[in-house]
Amino acid sequence: MISVFQKLFARVCLLISGWKLEGEIPDLRKCVIIGAPHTSNWDFFFGMVYKLYYGLNIHFLIKKELFRFPFRWVFHYIGGIPVDRRKHDNLVEQLGEKMINSECFYLAIAPEGSRKAVMVWKRGFYHIAKKAGVPIVLGYMDYRRRVVGVGPVFYPRNDIEKDMKEIALFYSTIQAKYPAFFYLPDDKHAHD
């Protein structure tokens, strides 16, 4: 349920920033949402504006170091899932199971995993979607057009390399805040 305050706050943020919203997430019960490019803290801000405007219960991964007092309850409230990036504790498997066992679950992931330049996208988002049997929604922040939105819904097939090339084609027209830090996901040296 969208609160009037949420929508009003999102509208004010858009008005002040000069940004627009584009596209709506289709009527899906579950999906993985890519949040890219991710080169700035502003990406998170505009993603949250989108979430608030449409009243979406989107969960997102965030480094566990930020889950400290007084921010812990805020991040939990807005959908944050703490991740210890030093541990490899089968997060893909856990999130896939969580999606399978939930009636409704939207999970947003920045596949670059960092605001710094990343030559190779992490493919956890793809494997989570495959495990849970859910589509991937291509979300974006386009700094050239000052738009935050969602593009097509992508259904993973059985050829990850081909799928990543298709995803890369969509993001090839999107401009990051810091373009020099943004690499497309179909790098030939990509790994799982």
Secondary structure, 3 states (H helix, E strand, C coil): CCCHHHHHHHHHHHHHHCCEEECCCCCCCEEEEEEECCCCHHHHHHHHHHHHHHCCCEEEEEEHHHCCCCCHHHHHHCCEEEECCCCCCCHHHHHHHHHHCCCCEEEEECCCCCCCCCCCCCCHHHHHHHHHCCCEEEEEEECCCCEEEEEEEECCCCCHHHHHHHHHHHHCCCCCCCHHHCCCCCCCCCCC
